[in-house]
């Protein structure tokens, strides 16, 4: 008899990914859009959101936590 344990599939939404990345920072910190995007893409390589959509989420979340944002994701 083969028994396979039920393993829940974790579907991280873009907002959850952004929240997870920003959780490593504190109020007053500066967030690099390039570093945040890289971290999100590493956490979930299948994320279908565009960089611009993710940057918008990063900015909105960072502002709500009184963090500064450096827009360096296009300077690659």
C-alpha positions in Angstrom: 0.0 0.0 0.0 1.4 3.4 -1.0 0.6 6.2 1.2 1.3 9.8 0.3 1.1 12.5 2.9 -1.1 15.4 2.0 1.2 18.4 1.6 -0.6 21.7 1.3 0.4 23.7 -1.8 1.4 27.2 -0.7 0.2 29.8 -3.2 1.8 33.0 -2.2 0.0 36.0 -3.6 2.0 39.0 -4.8 0.9 40.9 -1.8 2.1 38.2 0.5 5.4 38.1 -1.3 5.8 41.9 -0.9 4.8 41.7 2.8 7.3 39.0 3.4 10.1 40.9 1.8 9.3 44.1 3.6 8.9 42.4 6.9 12.7 42.3 7.1 12.8 46.1 7.3 11.8 48.7 9.9 10.1 52.1 9.8 12.6 54.6 8.4 14.6 52.1 6.4 15.2 52.5 2.7 13.9 49.8 0.3 15.7 49.2 -3.0 13.1 48.2 -5.7 15.8 46.1 -7.4 16.6 44.1 -4.2 12.9 43.7 -3.4 12.1 42.4 -6.9 15.0 40.0 -6.8 13.9 38.7 -3.4 10.3 38.2 -4.7 11.5 36.5 -7.8 13.7 34.1 -5.8 10.8 33.3 -3.4 8.4 32.6 -6.2 9.9 32.2 -9.7 6.4 31.5 -11.0 5.0 34.9 -9.9 3.2 36.2 -13.0 3.0 39.9 -11.8 5.0 42.3 -13.9 7.9 44.2 -12.3 5.8 47.4 -12.5 2.9 45.8 -10.7 5.2 44.5 -8.0 6.9 47.9 -7.6 3.5 49.5 -7.2 2.7 47.0 -4.4 6.2 47.6 -2.8 5.7 51.4 -2.8 2.2 51.2 -1.3 3.3 48.8 1.4 6.5 50.7 2.2 4.8 54.1 2.4 2.3 52.6 4.8 5.2 51.5 7.0 7.0 54.9 6.7 9.9 53.4 4.6 11.7 55.2 1.9 11.9 53.7 -1.6 14.8 53.8 -4.0 13.7 53.2 -7.6 16.8 51.4 -8.9 15.2 48.4 -10.6 15.6 49.8 -14.1 19.2 50.6 -13.8 20.4 47.1 -14.5 
